[in-house]
Amino acid sequence: MEKNKTITLNAQMVISRSENGVDLVQVMPENPCEGLVKPFSGVGHAQLQGTAQFDFVRKRRIRGKAELKQPHSTLSYGRDGIDRFIFYVPSEQREEFADWLEKEGAVVIKYMRNKFKNKK
């Protein structure tokens, strides 16, 4: 959707609770028009006010750039204050995970020691 584009819908809203306790909110327009709103998936804050006005404010995902990339892992320092060392292993290669973790983990440890040793 374009920035700062407002779309107004005449719609019926249905809120239901699933068996596992998750609320499902559906907005069903009176005159559906395909392509009017691009589909999106996101985390945010939703609020149903006493006037039946429904507000949803999407929370932007804050990502940091990768500091060090390896064949199966990534080290990144997040702008949200959280550092991440993420490992990606295809399920059919799980048996090799321990070897990769040992090898790539050693590279990350060496990288971080060198980086922070120079800052002391």
MOPAC internal coordinates of N, CA, C and O (Angstrom, degrees):
PM7 1SCF
backbone

  N    0.0000 0     0.00 0     0.00 0    0    0    0
  C    1.4459 1     0.00 0     0.00 0    1    0    0
  C    1.5238 1   108.22 1     0.00 0    2    1    0
  O    1.2310 1   120.47 1   -36.60 1    3    2    1
  N    1.2980 1   116.70 1   143.40 1    3    2    1
  C    1.4569 1   121.75 1   179.81 1    5    3    2
  C    1.5200 1   109.91 1   -65.52 1    6    5    3
  O    1.2310 1   120.60 1   -25.74 1    7    6    5
  N    1.3279 1   116.46 1   154.26 1    7    6    5
  C    1.4605 1   119.79 1   177.78 1    9    7    6
  C    1.5249 1   109.37 1   -67.21 1   10    9    7
  O    1.2310 1   121.13 1   -36.99 1   11   10    9
  N    1.3361 1   115.44 1   143.01 1   11   10    9
  C    1.4588 1   123.58 1   176.08 1   13   11   10
  C    1.5207 1   113.24 1    57.19 1   14   13   11
  O    1.2310 1   119.85 1  -149.99 1   15   14   13
  N    1.3185 1   117.89 1    30.01 1   15   14   13
  C    1.4524 1   121.22 1   176.38 1   17   15   14
  C    1.5194 1   107.84 1   -98.57 1   18   17   15
  O    1.2310 1   120.42 1   -53.81 1   19   18   17
  N    1.3172 1   116.80 1   126.19 1   19   18   17
  C    1.4501 1   121.72 1  -179.43 1   21   19   18
  C    1.5203 1   109.14 1  -105.75 1   22   21   19
  O    1.2310 1   120.76 1   -47.49 1   23   22   21
  N    1.3133 1   116.15 1   132.51 1   23   22   21
  C    1.4512 1   122.06 1   177.43 1   25   23   22
  C    1.5144 1   107.21 1  -121.17 1   26   25   23
  O    1.2310 1   120.64 1   -51.28 1   27   26   25
  N    1.3195 1   116.39 1   128.72 1   27   26   25
  C    1.4530 1   121.60 1   178.62 1   29   27   26
  C    1.5202 1   108.76 1  -107.83 1   30   29   27
  O    1.2310 1   120.76 1   -49.98 1   31   30   29
  N    1.3219 1   116.16 1   130.02 1   31   30   29
  C    1.4497 1   121.59 1  -179.33 1   33   31   30
  C    1.5208 1   109.91 1  -121.57 1   34   33   31
  O    1.2310 1   120.53 1   -40.66 1   35   34   33
  N    1.3067 1   116.59 1   139.34 1   35   34   33
  C    1.4594 1   120.80 1   165.61 1   37   35   34
  C    1.5125 1   104.53 1   -92.46 1   38   37   35
  O    1.2310 1   120.88 1   -63.94 1   39   38   37
  N    1.3158 1   115.92 1   116.06 1   39   38   37
  C    1.4570 1   118.23 1  -171.78 1   41   39   38
  C    1.5093 1   111.27 1  -149.58 1   42   41   39
  O    1.2310 1   122.32 1   -15.79 1   43   42   41
  N    1.3081 1   113.16 1   164.21 1   43   42   41
  C    1.4487 1   121.24 1   172.89 1   45   43   42
  C    1.5210 1   106.10 1  -106.82 1   46   45   43
  O    1.2310 1   120.63 1   -42.16 1   47   46   45
  N    1.3286 1   116.40 1   137.84 1   47   46   45
  C    1.4566 1   119.83 1  -179.58 1   49   47   46
  C    1.5248 1   108.47 1  -113.54 1   50   49   47
  O    1.2310 1   121.11 1   -47.52 1   51   50   49
  N    1.3234 1   115.49 1   132.48 1   51   50   49
  C    1.4563 1   121.48 1   179.19 1   53   51   50
  C    1.5234 1   107.57 1  -118.70 1   54   53   51
  O    1.2310 1   121.17 1   -52.20 1   55   54   53
  N    1.3233 1   115.37 1   127.80 1   55   54   53
  C    1.4619 1   120.95 1   177.18 1   57   55   54
  C    1.5171 1   106.79 1  -118.05 1   58   57   55
  O    1.2310 1   120.73 1   -57.17 1   59   58   57
  N    1.3247 1   116.20 1   122.83 1   59   58   57
  C    1.4596 1   120.09 1   179.19 1   61   59   58
  C    1.5199 1   109.19 1  -134.46 1   62   61   59
  O    1.2310 1   121.40 1   -23.89 1   63   62   61
  N    1.2951 1   114.93 1   156.11 1   63   62   61
  C    1.4631 1   120.57 1  -179.98 1   65   63   62
  C    1.5261 1   108.23 1  -110.60 1   66   65   63
  O    1.2310 1   120.99 1   -51.04 1   67   66   65
  N    1.3255 1   115.72 1   128.96 1   67   66   65
  C    1.4618 1   120.30 1  -179.42 1   69   67   66
  C    1.5266 1   109.87 1   -78.41 1   70   69   67
  O    1.2310 1   121.10 1    -5.94 1   71   70   69
  N    1.3259 1   115.50 1   174.06 1   71   70   69
  C    1.4669 1   120.41 1  -178.96 1   73   71   70
  C    1.5279 1   112.33 1   -62.19 1   74   73   71
  O    1.2310 1   120.57 1   149.54 1   75   74   73
  N    1.3391 1   116.52 1   -30.46 1   75   74   73
  C    1.4692 1   118.45 1  -179.27 1   77   75   74
  C    1.5261 1   112.22 1   -91.22 1   78   77   75
  O    1.2310 1   119.67 1  -167.25 1   79   78   77
  N    1.3280 1   118.24 1    12.75 1   79   78   77
  C    1.4531 1   122.37 1   173.04 1   81   79   78
  C    1.5149 1   115.97 1    87.04 1   82   81   79
  O    1.2310 1   119.74 1  -170.18 1   83   82   81
  N    1.3325 1   118.11 1     9.82 1   83   82   81
  C    1.4585 1   121.60 1  -179.85 1   85   83   82
  C    1.5276 1   109.32 1   -90.13 1   86   85   83
  O    1.2310 1   120.70 1   -48.59 1   87   86   85
  N    1.3360 1   116.27 1   131.41 1   87   86   85
  C    1.4561 1   120.38 1   177.44 1   89   87   86
  C    1.5197 1   109.90 1   -79.43 1   90   89   87
  O    1.2310 1   120.63 1   -46.91 1   91   90   89
  N    1.3119 1   116.40 1   133.09 1   91   90   89
  C    1.4533 1   122.61 1   176.26 1   93   91   90
  C    1.5244 1   107.09 1  -112.65 1   94   93   91
  O    1.2310 1   120.74 1   -57.69 1   95   94   93
  N    1.3202 1   116.19 1   122.31 1   95   94   93
  C    1.4567 1   121.62 1   179.74 1   97   95   94
  C    1.5238 1   107.69 1  -111.19 1   98   97   95
  O    1.2310 1   120.57 1   -57.27 1   99   98   97
  N    1.3191 1   116.51 1   122.73 1   99   98   97
  C    1.4555 1   121.72 1   178.30 1  101   99   98
  C    1.5247 1   108.85 1  -120.79 1  102  101   99
  O    1.2310 1   121.05 1   -47.62 1  103  102  101
  N    1.3274 1   115.60 1   132.38 1  103  102  101
  C    1.4581 1   121.57 1   175.29 1  105  103  102
  C    1.5209 1   106.13 1  -110.57 1  106  105  103
  O    1.2310 1   121.00 1   -62.50 1  107  106  105
  N    1.3231 1   115.70 1   117.50 1  107  106  105
  C    1.4603 1   120.68 1  -175.43 1  109  107  106
  C    1.5299 1   109.45 1  -116.08 1  110  109  107
  O    1.2310 1   120.14 1   -76.64 1  111  110  109
  N    1.3393 1   117.34 1   103.36 1  111  110  109
  C    1.4631 1   121.28 1  -177.64 1  113  111  110
  C    1.5269 1   112.11 1   -64.08 1  114  113  111
  O    1.2310 1   121.33 1   -30.96 1  115  114  113
  N    1.3390 1   115.05 1   149.04 1  115  114  113
  C    1.4681 1   120.27 1   177.08 1  117  115  114
  C    1.5226 1   110.80 1   -65.43 1  118  117  115
  O    1.2310 1   120.72 1   138.00 1  119  118  117
  N    1.3283 1   116.22 1   -42.00 1  119  118  117
  C    1.4637 1   121.70 1   179.65 1  121  119  118
  C    1.5264 1   108.63 1  -121.42 1  122  121  119
  O    1.2310 1   120.02 1   -95.72 1  123  122  121
  N    1.3337 1   117.56 1    84.28 1  123  122  121
  C    1.4667 1   119.26 1  -177.65 1  125  123  122
  C    1.5237 1   111.85 1   -61.98 1  126  125  123
  O    1.2310 1   121.47 1   -41.66 1  127  126  125
  N    1.3178 1   114.80 1   138.34 1  127  126  125
  C    1.4587 1   121.18 1   179.53 1  129  127  126
  C    1.5295 1   106.71 1  -134.76 1  130  129  127
  O    1.2310 1   120.49 1   -69.67 1  131  130  129
  N    1.3190 1   116.67 1   110.33 1  131  130  129
  C    1.4582 1   120.74 1  -176.67 1  133  131  130
  C    1.5237 1   111.17 1   -62.45 1  134  133  131
  O    1.2310 1   120.98 1   -45.83 1  135  134  133
  N    1.3287 1   115.73 1   134.17 1  135  134  133
  C    1.4577 1   120.86 1   177.49 1  137  135  134
  C    1.5189 1   114.53 1    89.41 1  138  137  135
  O    1.2310 1   119.65 1   177.14 1  139  138  137
  N    1.3217 1   118.28 1    -2.86 1  139  138  137
  C    1.4660 1   120.70 1  -179.99 1  141  139  138
  C    1.5300 1   110.78 1   -65.54 1  142  141  139
  O    1.2310 1   121.02 1   139.76 1  143  142  141
  N    1.3122 1   115.65 1   -40.24 1  143  142  141
  C    1.4598 1   121.79 1   178.19 1  145  143  142
  C    1.5201 1   107.48 1  -126.09 1  146  145  143
  O    1.2310 1   120.65 1   -51.99 1  147  146  145
  N    1.3340 1   116.36 1   128.01 1  147  146  145
  C    1.4634 1   119.86 1   177.31 1  149  147  146
  C    1.5224 1   109.31 1   -72.85 1  150  149  147
  O    1.2310 1   120.17 1   -40.90 1  151  150  149
  N    1.3307 1   117.28 1   139.10 1  151  150  149
  C    1.4627 1   119.79 1   177.75 1  153  151  150
  C    1.5255 1   110.96 1   -63.03 1  154  153  151
  O    1.2310 1   120.41 1   -34.14 1  155  154  153
  N    1.3110 1   116.82 1   145.86 1  155  154  153
  C    1.4599 1   120.69 1   175.52 1  157  155  154
  C    1.5147 1   109.15 1  -148.00 1  158  157  155
  O    1.2310 1   121.67 1   -21.08 1  159  158  157
  N    1.2894 1   114.41 1   158.92 1  159  158  157
  C    1.4421 1   121.72 1   175.39 1  161  159  158
  C    1.5195 1   106.31 1  -130.39 1  162  161  159
  O    1.2310 1   120.45 1   -48.62 1  163  162  161
  N    1.2936 1   116.74 1   131.38 1  163  162  161
  C    1.4490 1   117.77 1  -178.29 1  165  163  162
  C    1.5077 1   112.40 1  -166.53 1  166  165  163
  O    1.2310 1   121.54 1   -13.46 1  167  166  165
  N    1.3057 1   114.66 1   166.54 1  167  166  165
  C    1.4496 1   122.54 1   177.40 1  169  167  166
  C    1.5196 1   106.75 1  -103.22 1  170  169  167
  O    1.2310 1   120.50 1   -37.14 1  171  170  169
  N    1.3122 1   116.65 1   142.86 1  171  170  169
  C    1.4479 1   118.64 1   179.85 1  173  171  170
  C    1.5112 1   111.85 1  -169.98 1  174  173  171
  O    1.2310 1   121.83 1    15.73 1  175  174  173
  N    1.3041 1   114.11 1  -164.27 1  175  174  173
  C    1.4629 1   121.91 1  -179.37 1  177  175  174
  C    1.5290 1   107.74 1  -116.49 1  178  177  175
  O    1.2310 1   120.73 1   -59.29 1  179  178  177
  N    1.3129 1   116.22 1   120.71 1  179  178  177
  C    1.4643 1   121.10 1   178.60 1  181  179  178
  C    1.5197 1   109.03 1  -111.20 1  182  181  179
  O    1.2310 1   121.43 1   -34.98 1  183  182  181
  N    1.3242 1   114.87 1   145.02 1  183  182  181
  C    1.4589 1   119.43 1  -177.28 1  185  183  182
  C    1.5223 1   109.20 1  -144.88 1  186  185  183
  O    1.2310 1   120.69 1   -54.35 1  187  186  185
  N    1.3153 1   116.29 1   125.65 1  187  186  185
  C    1.4566 1   121.47 1   174.18 1  189  187  186
  C    1.5178 1   106.60 1  -105.06 1  190  189  187
  O    1.2310 1   121.04 1   -66.57 1  191  190  189
  N    1.3288 1   115.62 1   113.43 1  191  190  189
  C    1.4538 1   120.47 1  -175.42 1  193  191  190
  C    1.5180 1   110.81 1   -85.61 1  194  193  191
  O    1.2310 1   120.73 1   -14.08 1  195  194  193
  N    1.3182 1   116.21 1   165.92 1  195  194  193
  C    1.4610 1   121.62 1  -179.85 1  197  195  194
  C    1.5157 1   113.70 1   -61.57 1  198  197  195
  O    1.2310 1   120.25 1   159.25 1  199  198  197
  N    1.3265 1   117.12 1   -20.75 1  199  198  197
  C    1.4666 1   121.47 1   178.96 1  201  199  198
  C    1.5261 1   111.43 1   -86.59 1  202  201  199
  O    1.2310 1   120.58 1  -173.07 1  203  202  201
  N    1.3421 1   116.50 1     6.93 1  203  202  201
  C    1.4686 1   124.33 1  -177.99 1  205  203  202
  C    1.5251 1   112.12 1    72.85 1  206  205  203
  O    1.2310 1   120.09 1  -167.55 1  207  206  205
  N    1.3161 1   117.43 1    12.45 1  207  206  205
  C    1.4648 1   120.71 1   174.64 1  209  207  206
  C    1.5181 1   107.69 1   -80.66 1  210  209  207
  O    1.2310 1   120.87 1   -47.64 1  211  210  209
  N    1.3252 1   115.95 1   132.36 1  211  210  209
  C    1.4582 1   121.99 1  -178.85 1  213  211  210
  C    1.5082 1   108.95 1  -109.89 1  214  213  211
  O    1.2310 1   120.36 1   -56.75 1  215  214  213
  N    1.3193 1   116.92 1   123.25 1  215  214  213
  C    1.4624 1   122.40 1   178.96 1  217  215  214
  C    1.5185 1   108.66 1  -116.64 1  218  217  215
  O    1.2310 1   120.97 1   -39.88 1  219  218  217
  N    1.3258 1   115.75 1   140.12 1  219  218  217
  C    1.4504 1   121.54 1   173.97 1  221  219  218
  C    1.5166 1   107.73 1  -135.70 1  222  221  219
  O    1.2310 1   120.61 1   -58.32 1  223  222  221
  N    1.3110 1   116.44 1   121.68 1  223  222  221
  C    1.4597 1   121.70 1   177.50 1  225  223  222
  C    1.5173 1   106.68 1  -113.20 1  226  225  223
  O    1.2310 1   121.43 1   -61.63 1  227  226  225
  N    1.3152 1   114.86 1   118.37 1  227  226  225
  C    1.4545 1   120.67 1  -176.80 1  229  227  226
  C    1.5278 1   109.96 1   -79.13 1  230  229  227
  O    1.2310 1   121.12 1   -43.68 1  231  230  229
  N    1.3195 1   115.46 1   136.32 1  231  230  229
  C    1.4551 1   121.55 1   178.86 1  233  231  230
  C    1.5248 1   107.88 1   -89.96 1  234  233  231
  O    1.2310 1   120.69 1   -55.35 1  235  234  233
  N    1.3195 1   116.29 1   124.65 1  235  234  233
  C    1.4659 1   119.96 1  -179.95 1  237  235  234
  C    1.5136 1   109.72 1   -72.25 1  238  237  235
  O    1.2310 1   121.44 1   -40.09 1  239  238  237
  N    1.2844 1   114.85 1   139.91 1  239  238  237
  C    1.4607 1   120.83 1   178.12 1  241  239  238
  C    1.5229 1   108.53 1   -85.00 1  242  241  239
  O    1.2310 1   121.30 1   -56.45 1  243  242  241
  N    1.3114 1   115.12 1   123.55 1  243  242  241
  C    1.4611 1   120.11 1  -178.36 1  245  243  242
  C    1.5195 1   108.27 1   -96.35 1  246  245  243
  O    1.2310 1   120.79 1   -60.58 1  247  246  245
  N    1.3028 1   116.09 1   119.42 1  247  246  245
  C    1.4577 1   120.53 1  -179.98 1  249  247  246
  C    1.5166 1   110.11 1  -119.72 1  250  249  247
  O    1.2310 1   121.71 1   -37.49 1  251  250  249
  N    1.2903 1   114.32 1   142.51 1  251  250  249
  C    1.4550 1   119.59 1   173.32 1  253  251  250
  C    1.5205 1   109.35 1   -99.22 1  254  253  251
  O    1.2310 1   120.98 1   -20.50 1  255  254  253
  N    1.2989 1   115.73 1   159.50 1  255  254  253
  C    1.4627 1   119.05 1   176.70 1  257  255  254
  C    1.5229 1   109.46 1   -78.13 1  258  257  255
  O    1.2310 1   121.47 1   -30.18 1  259  258  257
  N    1.3094 1   114.80 1   149.82 1  259  258  257
  C    1.4603 1   119.60 1   179.43 1  261  259  258
  C    1.5244 1   109.59 1   -65.20 1  262  261  259
  O    1.2310 1   120.88 1   -50.08 1  263  262  261
  N    1.3014 1   115.93 1   129.92 1  263  262  261
  C    1.4595 1   122.42 1   178.33 1  265  263  262
  C    1.5270 1   109.82 1   -84.23 1  266  265  263
  O    1.2310 1   121.07 1   140.99 1  267  266  265
  N    1.3218 1   115.57 1   -39.01 1  267  266  265
  C    1.4587 1   121.32 1  -178.28 1  269  267  266
  C    1.5237 1   108.14 1  -147.54 1  270  269  267
  O    1.2310 1   120.60 1   -57.25 1  271  270  269
  N    1.3308 1   116.46 1   122.75 1  271  270  269
  C    1.4615 1   121.02 1   178.49 1  273  271  270
  C    1.5142 1   109.32 1  -110.92 1  274  273  271
  O    1.2310 1   121.52 1   -41.66 1  275  274  273
  N    1.3199 1   114.69 1   138.34 1  275  274  273
  C    1.4516 1   121.86 1   177.08 1  277  275  274
  C    1.5315 1   107.57 1  -130.93 1  278  277  275
  O    1.2310 1   120.00 1    -6.33 1  279  278  277
  N    1.3232 1   117.61 1   173.67 1  279  278  277
  C    1.4671 1   119.18 1  -176.50 1  281  279  278
  C    1.5308 1   114.68 1   -56.00 1  282  281  279
  O    1.2310 1   119.63 1   144.20 1  283  282  281
  N    1.3340 1   118.32 1   -35.80 1  283  282  281
  C    1.4665 1   120.36 1  -176.43 1  285  283  282
  C    1.5212 1   113.78 1  -125.59 1  286  285  283
  O    1.2310 1   119.96 1  -171.87 1  287  286  285
  N    1.3308 1   117.68 1     8.13 1  287  286  285
  C    1.4626 1   119.20 1  -176.88 1  289  287  286
  C    1.5251 1   111.37 1  -150.21 1  290  289  287
  O    1.2310 1   121.84 1   -17.55 1  291  290  289
  N    1.3248 1   114.09 1   162.45 1  291  290  289
  C    1.4558 1   121.70 1   179.21 1  293  291  290
  C    1.5254 1   108.77 1  -140.68 1  294  293  291
  O    1.2310 1   120.93 1   -43.61 1  295  294  293
  N    1.3147 1   115.83 1   136.39 1  295  294  293
  C    1.4581 1   122.16 1   173.28 1  297  295  294
  C    1.5140 1   106.97 1  -110.63 1  298  297  295
  O    1.2310 1   120.43 1   -52.52 1  299  298  297
  N    1.3389 1   116.79 1   127.48 1  299  298  297
  C    1.4619 1   119.25 1   178.54 1  301  299  298
  C    1.5175 1   109.85 1  -142.14 1  302  301  299
  O    1.2310 1   121.40 1   -31.19 1  303  302  301
  N    1.3236 1   114.92 1   148.81 1  303  302  301
  C    1.4611 1   122.34 1   175.58 1  305  303  302
  C    1.5181 1   106.08 1  -105.05 1  306  305  303
  O    1.2310 1   120.40 1   -69.33 1  307  306  305
  N    1.3068 1   116.84 1   110.67 1  307  306  305
  C    1.4562 1   121.24 1  -174.86 1  309  307  306
  C    1.5150 1   112.63 1   -76.75 1  310  309  307
  O    1.2310 1   121.43 1   -32.71 1  311  310  309
  N    1.3238 1   114.87 1   147.29 1  311  310  309
  C    1.4648 1   120.02 1   175.59 1  313  311  310
  C    1.5218 1   111.13 1   -71.21 1  314  313  311
  O    1.2310 1   120.72 1   168.67 1  315  314  313
  N    1.3424 1   116.22 1   -11.33 1  315  314  313
  C    1.4583 1   120.21 1   177.94 1  317  315  314
  C    1.5307 1   111.70 1   -87.72 1  318  317  315
  O    1.2310 1   120.36 1  -173.88 1  319  318  317
  N    1.3560 1   116.91 1     6.12 1  319  318  317
  C    1.4567 1   121.21 1   177.13 1  321  319  318
  C    1.5167 1   113.82 1    88.76 1  322  321  319
  O    1.2310 1   120.11 1  -172.20 1  323  322  321
  N    1.3242 1   117.39 1     7.80 1  323  322  321
  C    1.4643 1   120.46 1  -179.80 1  325  323  322
  C    1.5198 1   108.96 1  -115.71 1  326  325  323
  O    1.2310 1   120.67 1   -52.38 1  327  326  325
  N    1.3210 1   116.32 1   127.62 1  327  326  325
  C    1.4603 1   121.63 1   176.05 1  329  327  326
  C    1.5213 1   108.12 1   -91.49 1  330  329  327
  O    1.2310 1   121.01 1   -37.74 1  331  330  329
  N    1.3415 1   115.67 1   142.26 1  331  330  329
  C    1.4575 1   120.12 1  -175.52 1  333  331  330
  C    1.5244 1   111.13 1  -129.90 1  334  333  331
  O    1.2310 1   121.34 1   -42.47 1  335  334  333
  N    1.3165 1   115.05 1   137.53 1  335  334  333
  C    1.4567 1   122.84 1   169.79 1  337  335  334
  C    1.5233 1   104.49 1  -122.52 1  338  337  335
  O    1.2310 1   120.67 1   -77.18 1  339  338  337
  N    1.3060 1   116.33 1   102.82 1  339  338  337
  C    1.4588 1   122.09 1  -172.56 1  341  339  338
  C    1.5225 1   109.34 1  -108.36 1  342  341  339
  O    1.2310 1   121.30 1   -45.60 1  343  342  341
  N    1.3190 1   115.12 1   134.40 1  343  342  341
  C    1.4530 1   121.88 1   179.61 1  345  343  342
  C    1.5165 1   109.89 1  -111.43 1  346  345  343
  O    1.2310 1   120.31 1   -44.04 1  347  346  345
  N    1.3241 1   117.01 1   135.96 1  347  346  345
  C    1.4603 1   123.04 1   179.25 1  349  347  346
  C    1.5217 1   108.49 1  -118.84 1  350  349  347
  O    1.2310 1   120.51 1   -64.56 1  351  350  349
  N    1.3155 1   116.64 1   115.44 1  351  350  349
  C    1.4600 1   120.99 1  -179.77 1  353  351  350
  C    1.5221 1   109.07 1  -131.10 1  354  353  351
  O    1.2310 1   120.00 1   -59.93 1  355  354  353
  N    1.3346 1   117.60 1   120.07 1  355  354  353
  C    1.4653 1   119.36 1   174.69 1  357  355  354
  C    1.5355 1   109.54 1   -61.98 1  358  357  355
  O    1.2310 1   120.41 1   -39.13 1  359  358  357
  N    1.3124 1   116.83 1   140.87 1  359  358  357
  C    1.4666 1   120.60 1  -174.64 1  361  359  358
  C    1.5260 1   112.71 1   -58.71 1  362  361  359
  O    1.2310 1   119.78 1   149.63 1  363  362  361
  N    1.3172 1   118.03 1   -30.37 1  363  362  361
  C    1.4677 1   119.49 1   179.84 1  365  363  362
  C    1.5312 1   112.49 1   -75.16 1  366  365  363
  O    1.2310 1   120.07 1   174.81 1  367  366  365
  N    1.3367 1   117.48 1    -5.19 1  367  366  365
  C    1.4618 1   120.96 1   179.38 1  369  367  366
  C    1.5263 1   112.23 1  -118.26 1  370  369  367
  O    1.2310 1   120.12 1  -157.00 1  371  370  369
  N    1.3090 1   117.37 1    23.00 1  371  370  369
  C    1.4646 1   121.81 1  -177.46 1  373  371  370
  C    1.5266 1   113.36 1   -58.07 1  374  373  371
  O    1.2310 1   120.53 1   145.99 1  375  374  373
  N    1.3052 1   116.59 1   -34.01 1  375  374  373
  C    1.4673 1   119.55 1  -177.17 1  377  375  374
  C    1.5276 1   112.02 1   -64.55 1  378  377  375
  O    1.2310 1   120.26 1   159.47 1  379  378  377
  N    1.3305 1   117.10 1   -20.53 1  379  378  377
  C    1.4628 1   120.98 1   179.39 1  381  379  378
  C    1.5316 1   112.53 1   -92.34 1  382  381  379
  O    1.2310 1   120.53 1   176.40 1  383  382  381
  N    1.3251 1   116.59 1    -3.60 1  383  382  381
  C    1.4583 1   121.52 1  -175.37 1  385  383  382
  C    1.5223 1   112.53 1   -56.60 1  386  385  383
  O    1.2310 1   119.81 1   133.49 1  387  386  385
  N    1.3321 1   117.96 1   -46.51 1  387  386  385
  C    1.4728 1   121.13 1  -177.36 1  389  387  386
  C    1.5269 1   111.29 1   -59.96 1  390  389  387
  O    1.2310 1   120.61 1   139.02 1  391  390  389
  N    1.3374 1   116.43 1   -40.98 1  391  390  389
  C    1.4661 1   119.63 1   178.77 1  393  391  390
  C    1.5258 1   111.31 1   -65.30 1  394  393  391
  O    1.2310 1   120.82 1   135.05 1  395  394  393
  N    1.3239 1   116.04 1   -44.95 1  395  394  393
  C    1.4705 1   120.12 1  -179.67 1  397  395  394
  C    1.5239 1   111.02 1   -64.54 1  398  397  395
  O    1.2310 1   120.99 1   138.63 1  399  398  397
  N    1.3295 1   115.70 1   -41.37 1  399  398  397
  C    1.4660 1   119.87 1   179.62 1  401  399  398
  C    1.5184 1   110.39 1   -60.83 1  402  401  399
  O    1.2310 1   120.51 1   137.21 1  403  402  401
  N    1.3181 1   116.64 1   -42.79 1  403  402  401
  C    1.4614 1   120.75 1   179.67 1  405  403  402
  C    1.5343 1   111.20 1   -64.48 1  406  405  403
  O    1.2310 1   120.23 1   133.06 1  407  406  405
  N    1.3375 1   117.17 1   -46.94 1  407  406  405
  C    1.4659 1   120.93 1  -177.64 1  409  407  406
  C    1.5237 1   112.19 1   -69.43 1  410  409  407
  O    1.2310 1   120.56 1   128.11 1  411  410  409
  N    1.3345 1   116.53 1   -51.89 1  411  410  409
  C    1.4642 1   119.71 1  -176.04 1  413  411  410
  C    1.5193 1   111.29 1   -73.23 1  414  413  411
  O    1.2310 1   120.33 1   147.56 1  415  414  413
  N    1.3408 1   116.98 1   -32.44 1  415  414  413
  C    1.4601 1   119.95 1   175.77 1  417  415  414
  C    1.5190 1   111.48 1   -63.23 1  418  417  415
  O    1.2310 1   120.55 1   141.74 1  419  418  417
  N    1.3195 1   116.56 1   -38.26 1  419  418  417
  C    1.4762 1   120.69 1   178.24 1  421  419  418
  C    1.5232 1   110.64 1   -64.37 1  422  421  419
  O    1.2310 1   120.41 1   141.60 1  423  422  421
  N    1.3305 1   116.82 1   -38.40 1  423  422  421
  C    1.4698 1   120.43 1   178.35 1  425  423  422
  C    1.5275 1   110.05 1   -64.78 1  426  425  423
  O    1.2310 1   120.25 1   137.43 1  427  426  425
  N    1.3290 1   117.13 1   -42.57 1  427  426  425
  C    1.4740 1   121.33 1   179.52 1  429  427  426
  C    1.5324 1   110.46 1   -64.72 1  430  429  427
  O    1.2310 1   120.32 1   136.08 1  431  430  429
  N    1.3072 1   116.99 1   -43.92 1  431  430  429
  C    1.4729 1   120.41 1   179.32 1  433  431  430
  C    1.5232 1   110.20 1   -60.90 1  434  433  431
  O    1.2310 1   120.11 1   134.09 1  435  434  433
  N    1.3193 1   117.39 1   -45.91 1  435  434  433
  C    1.4703 1   121.26 1   178.76 1  437  435  434
  C    1.5265 1   110.78 1   -61.93 1  438  437  435
  O    1.2310 1   120.52 1   136.93 1  439  438  437
  N    1.3275 1   116.61 1   -43.07 1  439  438  437
  C    1.4691 1   121.82 1   179.20 1  441  439  438
  C    1.5234 1   110.83 1   -59.85 1  442  441  439
  O    1.2310 1   120.66 1   132.56 1  443  442  441
  N    1.3395 1   116.34 1   -47.44 1  443  442  441
  C    1.4680 1   120.09 1  -177.29 1  445  443  442
  C    1.5270 1   111.58 1   -68.69 1  446  445  443
  O    1.2310 1   120.15 1   140.65 1  447  446  445
  N    1.3197 1   117.32 1   -39.35 1  447  446  445
  C    1.4682 1   119.95 1   178.18 1  449  447  446
  C    1.5171 1   110.34 1   -61.49 1  450  449  447
  O    1.2310 1   120.36 1   135.15 1  451  450  449
  N    1.3347 1   116.92 1   -44.85 1  451  450  449
  C    1.4750 1   119.98 1   179.11 1  453  451  450
  C    1.5202 1   111.02 1   -64.93 1  454  453  451
  O    1.2310 1   120.13 1   139.14 1  455  454  453
  N    1.3074 1   117.36 1   -40.86 1  455  454  453
  C    1.4625 1   120.91 1  -177.93 1  457  455  454
  C    1.5203 1   111.32 1   -64.43 1  458  457  455
  O    1.2310 1   120.41 1   134.04 1  459  458  457
  N    1.3368 1   116.81 1   -45.96 1  459  458  457
  C    1.4615 1   120.20 1  -174.78 1  461  459  458
  C    1.5266 1   112.42 1   -86.55 1  462  461  459
  O    1.2310 1   119.36 1   162.23 1  463  462  461
  N    1.3136 1   118.82 1   -17.77 1  463  462  461
  C    1.4466 1   121.94 1   175.13 1  465  463  462
  C    1.5301 1   109.66 1   -67.37 1  466  465  463
  O    1.2310 1   120.82 1   143.30 1  467  466  465
  N    1.3342 1   116.04 1   -36.70 1  467  466  465
  C    1.4552 1   121.01 1   179.53 1  469  467  466
  C    1.5252 1   112.97 1   -72.18 1  470  469  467
  O    1.2310 1   119.70 1   162.35 1  471  470  469
  N    1.3289 1   118.17 1   -17.65 1  471  470  469
  C    1.4672 1   121.43 1  -178.70 1  473  471  470
  C    1.5218 1   113.01 1   -88.70 1  474  473  471
  O    1.2310 1   120.42 1   167.52 1  475  474  473
  N    1.3469 1   116.80 1   -12.48 1  475  474  473
  C    1.4850 1   119.44 1  -178.03 1  477  475  474
  C    1.4892 1   111.98 1   -74.71 1  478  477  475
  O    1.2310 1   120.10 1   180.00 1  479  478  477

